[in-house]
């Protein structure tokens, strides 16, 4: 799948955001090595701690369907759904990526509907704690 296609799926996923408190809509599209794509959007909660980010929703949907190998993810976001720059994954989402992805896992950080930065998980989360550290 082309990067722009994955980015467009993440943008589409933003439409389902439930973000009445921050008005920050976030969408993610996760490409599995099998070729399947799982999307996610942020889901807020008045108590805040139960809030779940778009990236984790996409990963958990994929994992719950039996997928365990991932190629890349596109992430976009913006206040009121307007993309004005990068919405980078939070620390918790980075750690979830670390649990299931290799250093070379690709992350597309959408800047607009046609522009993105492409980085690896190792660049996003250097010196990380991973499953290999508990073996």
N, C-alpha and C positions, 0 to 999 in steps of 0.2 A: 504494500500500500504506500502510495506517495505521501510525503509529509504534509502537503497542503490538504489532502483528503482527510487525514487524521485530525488536522487542525480544524477543519470545517465541522467534523463530527463533534469535537469538543465545544465549538461555538454553539452548535445546535443543542447540545446538552445543557448549556447555560439557561435555556428557556424554561427548564423544569425546576430551576433553583427555588428553594423555599428559604428566603432570606429577609424576613420582615423586620429584623432588628438592625442589621448592618447595611442592608440594601446592596451588599456586595454579592454579585452573582458569579459563580465559578463553575466551569465545565471541564471535564476531562474525558479523553478517549484513550483507552489502553489497548494496544495491539499485542496479541498473544503470538507466540511462535507458531501456533497452529493456523494463524491467519484470522482467527476470530477477533472481533473488536467489542469491548465492553465500555459503555459510557457511564459517567457518574456526574452528579451535581451536588453542590453543598446543601445540607439540610440543617437549618438552625433550630434552636430550642430556647425558650425563655429562660431556662436554667443554665444556659450556655455550655456547661461541661458535656451534655449529651449531643452537642452539635457535631456533625460529621462532615468532613471535607470531601470535595468531589473526587479527589484522587483515591482516597480510601474507599469510597463507594464503588468506584470502578474496579479496584483490586479485589474487594470483597465479593462483588458480584461474580467476577471471573473465577476466583478461588472456590466459591460455593458451587460453581458449575463444573469443577474438576480441572480447571486450568492452573498450571503451576509454572509455566515458562513464558517469559514476557520479553518483547523486543523493544518497545518504546511506548511513551505516553505523551500526549499533547495536553497542555494545561493553559486555560485562558480564564480571564476574570476581569471584572470591572464594576465600579459603582453603578447601580441601576442597569447593569448588563452592557455598559459601554466600555469597550476595550480601549485603554489609553496607554498601555504599556504592560510590562510583565507582572503577572501575579504568581510569584514563585511558591512552590509547595512549602507548607509549614514544617516544623521540626518533626512532628508526629508522622506526617505523610512521608517525609524523607526516611524515617526509621522503618516504616512499613515497606517502602521500596527496597531498602537495604536487606530486609528479611527475605525477599523473594527474587531479587535481581542481582546480576553481576555488576562489576565495576563499569563495564562498557554499555550498560543499559542506557538508552537514549531518552532524553527529556527535551521535548519541544516546548519552549516558553513563548507563547503567542504574544506578539506586540500589536498586531492588528489582524484583520481577516486574511492577509496575505504575507505577513512578515512574522518571523520567529527567530529566536536564538536556539541553537541546538547544542546541548551540553550532555555530558555523561553523568551517571550517578556518582562516580568517583569525584568529579569536579564539583558537584552539588553538595556532596557529603564526604569530604576528606576525613581521614582518621576515624572512620566510623566503627561502631560495634556491630558485629554481624554474627550469624549462627556459627561460623567457624571459630569465633572467639570463645564459645562455651564448650567446645569439644575437647 
